[in-house]
Amino acid sequence: MSLRPLISRHGLDDTLAWRADGPVSVRRFLAEASALACQLPAGDCLLNVCTDRYRFAVGFVAGLLAGKTSLQPASQSAETLAQIEVAHPGTICLRDAPFAAGTLPCVDFPDLSAVTPEEIREIPGIAAERVVAILFTSGSTGLPQAHRKTWGKLVDNAEAGARALGLVETPMNIVGTVPAQHSFGFESTFLLALHGGCRFWAGKPFYPQDIAAALAVVPPPRLLVTTPFHLSTLLAADIPLPPLDLLLSATAPLSADLAGRAEARCGAPVREIYGSTESGQLASRRTLAGPRWQLLPGVRLSSDGDQTCAEGGHVEGRVPLGDRIDCHDDGSFSLLGRHSDLINIAGKRTSLAWLDHQITSIAGVVDAAFFLPDDDSIDGVTRLTAFVVAPSLDRAQLLQALRQRIDPVFLPRPLSFVDSLPRNSTGKLPRQALLALHEARKPHD
């Protein structure tokens, strides 16, 4: 059984994280994780719902040291927690704020200020073959699905991401708007700190003023890990921002227009990461350099008809991908849309993602999403619906603008105006949340 270090590219006295009260060394971080590990009750699994990124990190490593597997659902709904309790009996919930955990036993994150870092003399190793985390899909196309991750592959994942983003040569201080439990936040904030030589900010800022404040606390060079939804909100706020060195986006397609405005506003390149919970991160690109993606070191793609699979490098096995992909001779690839997004109405084909892009590009639209309900036909004709946040527009104005952009067969029936969309903490719209909104709006529409 081979061992991989818990932390690499950092010495014990190097800074690993930034908290409100200052920098935290690797030595202190390990001391706090060791102290917490001794306080965790018996059980094979740890549901770590800490909202503070540093406390999540301490909890994750404490679980590792205590022999537990970290459960990381993207959704923390009652339904998801019930599934976890059935699939993983004996799970312990670690929290740092009030959290409705159902019948799961809970441990409140303790005060670890009295630990003695001097007792830590080395960085421990973890068995590469050990399953250390189970990540769950977001449920954007259905119920969340669980995926097991081994320590060795997670280390390879972080090292590949660091090389692709140029962080091996220039490690950065990371501020992330995405939760650490989510695969993107887990890989691009926490794992990049453990094995990419970076340091991370403890908080998870959401509002533009909080993001700006967090960036101001950490020294340069600065990396903002975010989503198109958070980035759009940040730019719309038009508030002063500290100098940035890199912006990294994922979880949804990033338009060239938004990337261009972000680069002009922040004076830093905008990169995207492509991947999934199932596969981990697979490729990256600079959005303004064109639509093609470059695979991360060691990763390979293979196609069988319309189905493309990822394997090699840090990918656990051979993983089918949910996107239609066009592979190019130079090793790059282009995305053609998600299999689940494809719709066919009256012999005409399009994707929900393309329709979303068209409606959100209309002036006055703050947010919007097309939706195809399960009962998607009336007299054999598919009926799309769309939810839109557009306070300054009325129905006639919006439909007129849509007619200039999309074929009439794809016009939403009904077009439903709402105050906000049920986006989760990464900006995604889980299908179950859209379905609930659809059912709630039926009497009004």
C-alpha positions, 0 to 999 in steps of 0.5 A: 500500500503506497502513501501520498503526503497529506500536504505537499509543496508546503513546509510545516511553517509555511502559510496554508490558510488565511483567517480573519485573525491572520495567517495559519501555518501548516503546523497549526492546521495539522495540530487543530485537525489532530485535536479534532480527530480525537473528539470525533465519535465512532463511525465510518462517515463524516458529513462535513457541513461546515460553511467556513472553508477553514473549518471544513478543511480542518474537519476533512483532515480530522476525518482522514486522521480518524479513519472516516470517509467524508460525505460531501453532498452538493445539496443539503436537503432533507431528502438528500440527508435521508438518502445518506442516513440509509446508505451510510448508517452511523454517519456523524454530522460536523457543523459550525452553524445551526443545521437541520440534520434530521436524525443524524447525530451532530458534533459542533465545531469546537474551540481549538485555540488552545492546541499546541502546534509545536507537537507536530513534527511531520506531515503524515501520509495517507494510503493512496488506494483509500476511499477518503471522500464520497462526492454527490452530483448536484441533482441538476438532471435528477436525484444526486448520485454518489461517487467515491474518490481515493486519496491518490487520485485526489492528489493527482487531480490537484497536481494536474490542475495546478500545472494547467493553471500555471500555479506550480510556477506562481502559487496564489492566494485563493478566495472562493465563492463556491462551497468546499463540499462541491466538487469544483470548490473542493478541487479548486480551493481546498485541494489546490492549497494542499497540493498546489502550493496555494493558500486559501481564504477561510470564508465563503463570500457570496455578496459582492461587498464580501468578495471584495473584502475577502480579496482585500485581506489576502495578499497578492497574487490573488485567484478568485474561484467563482461561477458565472452567476457570482461573477455576473453579480460581482461585476453588476455591483460595480464596486472597487476590487483589489488587483487580481491575477487570475479568475477561475470559473466553472459549474456553467458555461461562461459567455465570451461577453461576461469573460471580456467584461471581467478581464477588462474590469479586473485586469486578469485573465479568466480561465474556465475548468471543465469537468464533473463530479463523476470525473473530476476536473478534465480540461481548462481554457481561457474563455476569450482565446476561443471555444476549444478546451485543453485536457489536463495532464494525463487525461484522455478522451475516447468516443463511441458514437455520441458517447464520450468517456474520460479516463487516465491521469486522476480519473477514477476508471472510465467515466461516461460524460454527459456532454456531446464532444467534438475531439480535434486532431491536436488533442483539444475538444469542443463542447456541443451541448449536454445530452440531457439538454437536447430537445426536438420540437416539430422536427427542429432540434436545439438545447436548453442551454442555448435557449437559456443563453438567448433569453438571458442576453436580452436587455432587462433580463436579470436571470432566466431558465427554460424548463421541460417538465416531465408532462412535456406534451399536450396533444403530442406537442412539446410545451416548453416553459421559461422562468424569468426575472425581468422587473423592467419588462412585460410579457409582450416586450419579452416575447417580442425580443425572443421572437428575434432570437429563437424559432417560434416553436421554441417560444415558452408556453407559459412564460412565467415571471418570478422574483428569483430563481431557486439557484443553489450555492454554486449558481446551478438550478437543480431539476427538482427545484425547477420542477417544484417552481413549475408546480407552484406556478401552474395556477398563476400561469 
